[in-house]
Amino acid sequence: MIHTTSRVLASDLRAHLGQTVTVSGWANALRLQRKMQFVILRDHSGMVQVTHKRDGGPLEAILESLTPESALRITGHVVDAAQVKLGGLEIVPVTVEVLNLAETPLPIDENTGPEHRLDWRFLDVRKRTTAQLVFTAQTTLEQGLREYAMQNGCTEMHTPKLMGTASESGAEVFKLGYFDRSAYLAQSPQFYKQMAVAAGIDRVFEIGPVFRAEPSFTSRHATEFTGVDVELSWIDEVEDVMAFEEQMLAHAIAKVAEVHDEAIREVFGVEVVVPEAPFPRITMAEARDILRAGGWDPEGLKEDLDPEGERAIAAHMKKLTGHEFVFITHYPASIRPFYHMRPADRPDLTLSFDLLWKGLEITTGAQREHRSDVLLKQAEEKSMNTEPMRDYMNIFRFGCPPHGGLGAGLGRILMVMLGLDSIREAAFLFRGPNRLTP
């Protein structure tokens, strides 16, 4: 069959009233009545009603044979139909081409639970505009993050995800066979982005996969996710990194609001609030005091904030400042990696931070220790064997500039921004301890 007309999207049909057009999409619903046949055709932009009066001809037989979710190409006349809810118009078909007849029944419907929906994720995403909007918004969010990073002197890097030694602490890494030896999947591009600033690449930016072998079954953990990483050299203090991040997020969120504000409000029922910089800051010690006064951690044993503590401190700061974001700073050295810099007068603390958005941790960052002797001492203190990390330790022996950076989870940012219940909904194909398919 020769197609003389190019495809028109459902959302653009109003501009083609009185014309003959070709639409392509899926059979969203079929109403095959005694005198009339109605097909609701759905494409990624919306839906349109196709209306055919039974006449015993070939079109009637084709429409009668259709199943829900069949892929169709329909050419027909666009006519005004005030009674039709879908845009007040309909298509009267001339030709109907069945490109792929869907099997019946479908494996999922609107009552299917989230786990089984993940088994049929392509159908789940196809049938739900909410799911599709996640990825449209993600595209704009990434564009905004990249745009800010590039406008502010960052070079985008793609660092290896295969490593010869376990990165960072050595915990929570996936080990795999690599020819005649073992390799590990990178938990973070941390060492490589530090290597890049030591290579004289002034500011580094990466959006890429991150792997964590954590057997966590929460709504915010995944074993593979997309990380947003930044490393800035020649900084004066950790404050420089926080200032960069709050401006970058404000820029990217503003972009999402500008493009998708209406759709997000309609589909998710949430308002995208563009944050104002600076974000509030509070030290870990202050946060613990405030929380303990409210009855959190009555034994006084917790060094770190648990999810309940993060939610409570964020709510407290929101009440105090009206801000959805808060930086928690100066975490104890005992719970932070050896490469975080420590203040000269407080070696028990680190020049580090976490960023919470509506009570969910979306970022960890710090000024790094760039002096070779201090770094060695801090690694020894944590009883670490630096021999397997020789390549990393070498970075600091030959004029490494002061630097700092951050790592954020793209899925977590989306999750909070769109009010999603779980990180599973923020990924196209989720990976968790029990899920390696589809």
FENBEL-V171750 format. One line per field, one symbol per residue. burial: + if it has 24 or more other ideal C-beta (glycine too) atoms within 12 Angstrom, else -. Layout:
burial->???
This chain:
burial->-------+++--++-+----++++++++-+-+----++++++++++++++++------+--++--++++++++++++++------++-++++++++++---+---+-+--------++-++-++++++++++++++++-+++-+++-++----++++-+++++-+++++--+++---------+++++++++++++++--+-+++++++++++------++++++++++++++-+--++++++++++++++++++++--++-++---+-+-++-+---++++++--++-++----+-------++---++++++-++-----+++++++++++--+++++++------+++++++++++++++++++++++--+++-++----+-+--+--++-++---+++++++++++++++++++++-+++++++++++------
